[in-house]
Amino acid sequence: MEVLCMKKNFYVALMACFIVVIIASILIVDNSLNVSNQAKTQKGYVDLDKEFVDKNFESIQASTGQDKNIEMAEAQKVEEKVVTEKPEVKQEFIWPIKGEIEINYSPNKVVYDKFLDQYTGEEQVSITANKDDDVVAAEKGTILKVFDGVVGKTIEIEHENGYITTYSNVCDLKVEEDEFVEKNEVLGKVNQLDEQYNFIKFGVKKDEKYIDPKKVVN
C-alpha cells in the first residue's frame, strides 16, 4: 500500500514538472518572437499590414478631398452662372413713323427701289411718310452712330439683348452719339428727297445681322 502511494506521488510530481517545462518553453518561444520582431523593426523591416492600412486611409482622405474640391468648384461655377446670366428683358418695338411699308425686307431678292431708282436687295424696309413727319425711337437705347448714308442722315440705336435699329433718310436731328433715348422719343424729321416721294428706311439687327422688322415690331 505504501509503495503504491509513493508511485502515485512520483507520477504526480513528474506530471507537474512536465507541465512546468511546457509553460517555460512557451514563454521562451513567445519572448523570442517579440525580440525577433523588435529586431526586424530596428533593422528596417516594414509592417506590410500596417503600411497597407495607412496608405489606404491616406488614399481615401485624398480622394475625399478631391471630391470636395470638385463639388466646390462646380457649385462656384453654377453660382457664377446664376450671377452673370441676366434674364432677357422683354422688348416691344414700335414703328418709327406712321405710314405704309412700300418695300419689304428682302435681302436675298433683288427688287426695284423707287425711292433710290435702282434694283437692290433690301435689308431695311421703306416706309412712306409725309414731309417733316417726326421719326421716333422704336425702343429705348443708346445712340450708337450718326452718319451720312445713301439717303440723308442715318441713325443707329443700340438696345438690350443684342438689338440695333437703323433709321435712314432723317434730317433735323435731335440726338447725338452716345446719348440715351427713350422709346418714342423724337430723333429727327423725315428728309424730303423730292416732291413726289417722302420715306424713311428702317432696319433691325439682331447680333449684328439684319432681320425682318416685322418679327419684332408690333
Secondary structure per residue as TSV (DSSP state, phi and psi in degrees):
chain	resnum	aa	ss	phi	psi
A	1	M	-	360.0	-44.4
A	2	E	H	-65.7	-36.4
A	3	V	H	-66.8	-40.2
A	4	L	H	-63.4	-40.0
A	5	C	H	-64.3	-39.6
A	6	M	H	-66.9	-40.2
A	7	K	H	-63.5	-40.3
A	8	K	H	-62.9	-44.3
A	9	N	H	-63.7	-35.6
A	10	F	H	-63.4	-45.1
A	11	Y	H	-66.8	-35.9
A	12	V	H	-64.0	-44.1
A	13	A	H	-64.5	-39.9
A	14	L	H	-63.8	-41.4
A	15	M	H	-64.6	-40.7
A	16	A	H	-62.3	-42.1
A	17	C	H	-63.2	-39.8
A	18	F	H	-63.4	-41.9
A	19	I	H	-64.6	-42.1
A	20	V	H	-60.5	-42.5
A	21	V	H	-62.4	-42.7
A	22	I	H	-63.1	-45.5
A	23	I	H	-61.7	-42.9
A	24	A	H	-62.5	-39.9
A	25	S	H	-63.8	-42.1
A	26	I	H	-62.2	-44.0
A	27	L	H	-62.7	-41.2
A	28	I	H	-64.6	-44.7
A	29	V	H	-63.5	-44.0
A	30	D	H	-61.3	-42.9
A	31	N	H	-63.7	-39.1
A	32	S	H	-64.3	-40.4
A	33	L	H	-63.3	-42.7
A	34	N	H	-61.1	-43.6
A	35	V	H	-63.3	-40.9
A	36	S	H	-63.8	-42.8
A	37	N	H	-63.8	-40.3
A	38	Q	H	-64.1	-40.2
A	39	A	H	-65.7	-40.9
A	40	K	H	-62.3	-41.6
A	41	T	H	-63.6	-41.9
A	42	Q	H	-67.3	-31.7
A	43	K	H	-83.7	-3.6
A	44	G	T	106.5	8.7
A	45	Y	-	-67.2	143.2
A	46	V	-	-106.2	135.8
A	47	D	-	-79.1	100.0
A	48	L	H	-61.5	-40.9
A	49	D	H	-61.0	-46.2
A	50	K	H	-65.6	-41.7
A	51	E	H	-64.5	-40.8
A	52	F	H	-60.9	-44.3
A	53	V	H	-64.3	-44.4
A	54	D	H	-62.9	-44.3
A	55	K	H	-66.0	-40.1
A	56	N	H	-62.4	-40.2
A	57	F	H	-64.2	-44.0
A	58	E	H	-64.1	-40.4
A	59	S	H	-62.9	-42.0
A	60	I	H	-63.4	-41.9
A	61	Q	H	-62.3	-44.5
A	62	A	H	-64.0	-43.3
A	63	S	H	-62.8	-42.2
A	64	T	H	-62.9	-40.7
A	65	G	H	-64.5	-40.8
A	66	Q	H	-64.5	-43.1
A	67	D	H	-59.7	-41.9
A	68	K	H	-64.4	-40.9
A	69	N	H	-63.7	-41.2
A	70	I	H	-63.8	-44.0
A	71	E	H	-62.0	-41.4
A	72	M	H	-65.3	-41.6
A	73	A	H	-64.3	-42.7
A	74	E	H	-65.9	-39.3
A	75	A	H	-63.6	-38.8
A	76	Q	H	-66.5	-39.6
A	77	K	H	-62.6	-43.6
A	78	V	H	-61.4	-42.6
A	79	E	H	-64.9	-43.0
A	80	E	H	-63.7	-38.8
A	81	K	H	-63.6	-41.0
A	82	V	H	-64.4	-39.0
A	83	V	H	-71.9	-44.5
A	84	T	H	-78.2	-30.7
A	85	E	-	-81.6	115.2
A	86	K	-	-96.0	141.9
A	87	P	-	-64.5	137.8
A	88	E	-	-68.4	127.6
A	89	V	-	-78.5	130.4
A	90	K	-	-70.5	129.8
A	91	Q	-	-119.5	144.5
A	92	E	-	-128.7	100.2
A	93	F	B	-79.1	151.0
A	94	I	-	-120.8	163.0
A	95	W	-	-73.5	142.3
A	96	P	S	-72.9	-21.2
A	97	I	S	-144.5	163.5
A	98	K	S	-93.2	116.1
A	99	G	S	-177.1	179.0
A	100	E	-	-95.7	144.5
A	101	I	E	-78.9	113.6
A	102	E	E	-86.1	-38.3
A	103	I	E	-128.6	123.1
A	104	N	-	-83.3	167.3
A	105	Y	-	-65.1	119.5
A	106	S	E	-154.5	70.7
A	107	P	E	-67.3	-25.5
A	108	N	E	-104.0	12.6
A	109	K	E	-134.4	128.3
A	110	V	E	-81.6	123.7
A	111	V	E	-129.0	161.7
A	112	Y	E	-84.6	124.0
A	113	D	E	-99.6	103.3
A	114	K	T	-69.1	-22.9
A	115	F	T	-72.9	-35.7
A	116	L	T	-98.1	-8.8
A	117	D	T	56.9	50.9
A	118	Q	E	-159.3	162.1
A	119	Y	E	-92.8	133.8
A	120	T	E	-161.8	160.7
A	121	G	E	-83.7	138.1
A	122	E	E	-108.6	113.6
A	123	E	S	-92.3	-16.2
A	124	Q	S	-112.3	162.4
A	125	V	E	-99.9	148.4
A	126	S	E	-104.0	124.5
A	127	I	E	-115.4	126.3
A	128	T	E	-70.2	149.8
A	129	A	-	-151.8	175.4
A	130	N	-	-102.4	154.4
A	131	K	T	-58.3	135.7
A	132	D	T	69.2	12.7
A	133	D	-	-62.1	144.8
A	134	D	E	-73.5	138.5
A	135	V	E	-104.4	124.3
A	136	V	E	-115.8	160.1
A	137	A	-	-70.5	131.9
A	138	A	S	-72.3	-21.4
A	139	E	S	-164.3	158.9
A	140	K	S	-65.1	149.2
A	141	G	E	173.2	-167.9
A	142	T	E	-114.8	135.4
A	143	I	E	-65.9	114.0
A	144	L	E	-86.3	-46.3
A	145	K	E	-145.1	150.4
A	146	V	E	-136.4	119.8
A	147	F	E	-153.1	166.0
A	148	D	E	-78.4	120.2
A	149	G	-	-99.6	-164.7
A	150	V	S	-63.8	-37.3
A	151	V	S	-128.6	121.4
A	152	G	S	57.2	-157.4
A	153	K	E	-87.7	147.3
A	154	T	E	-117.0	135.2
A	155	I	E	-118.3	135.5
A	156	E	E	-117.9	130.7
A	157	I	E	-117.6	129.6
A	158	E	E	-94.3	128.0
A	159	H	-	-115.0	177.9
A	160	E	G	-71.9	162.9
A	161	N	G	64.5	27.0
A	162	G	G	80.4	17.4
A	163	Y	E	-96.2	144.1
A	164	I	E	-135.9	133.3
A	165	T	E	-111.7	145.3
A	166	T	E	-123.5	142.2
A	167	Y	E	-132.6	114.4
A	168	S	E	-114.6	153.5
A	169	N	E	71.0	49.8
A	170	V	E	-111.6	145.2
A	171	C	E	-134.0	176.6
A	172	D	S	48.6	56.0
A	173	L	-	-62.7	140.8
A	174	K	-	-108.7	-0.2
A	175	V	-	-130.6	165.0
A	176	E	-	-131.3	165.6
A	177	E	T	-60.0	145.4
A	178	D	T	72.9	3.1
A	179	E	-	-85.2	139.5
A	180	F	E	-87.5	134.9
A	181	V	E	-125.7	150.4
A	182	E	-	-90.8	161.6
A	183	K	T	-60.0	134.6
A	184	N	T	75.3	8.5
A	185	E	-	-76.2	140.9
A	186	V	E	-70.9	128.7
A	187	L	E	-97.6	-32.1
A	188	G	E	171.4	-157.4
A	189	K	E	-124.5	162.0
A	190	V	E	-69.2	129.4
A	191	N	-	-82.5	135.9
A	192	Q	B	-95.1	115.5
A	193	L	S	-83.9	-40.1
A	194	D	S	-151.6	179.2
A	195	E	S	-74.1	-19.2
A	196	Q	S	-89.1	-41.7
A	197	Y	-	-120.8	130.6
A	198	N	B	-128.2	131.8
A	199	F	E	-162.9	167.4
A	200	I	E	-131.8	155.7
A	201	K	E	-104.4	128.3
A	202	F	E	-124.1	130.6
A	203	G	E	-133.3	157.3
A	204	V	E	-129.6	128.7
A	205	K	E	-111.0	142.7
A	206	K	E	-125.5	117.1
A	207	D	T	54.0	48.7
A	208	E	T	73.6	4.7
A	209	K	E	-119.8	136.0
A	210	Y	E	-66.0	140.0
A	211	I	E	-128.5	168.4
A	212	D	-	-70.1	118.9
A	213	P	G	-55.8	-28.3
A	214	K	G	-63.9	-18.2
A	215	K	G	-74.3	-22.0
A	216	V	T	-124.3	-13.4
A	217	V	B	-95.5	132.5
A	218	N	-	-82.6	360.0
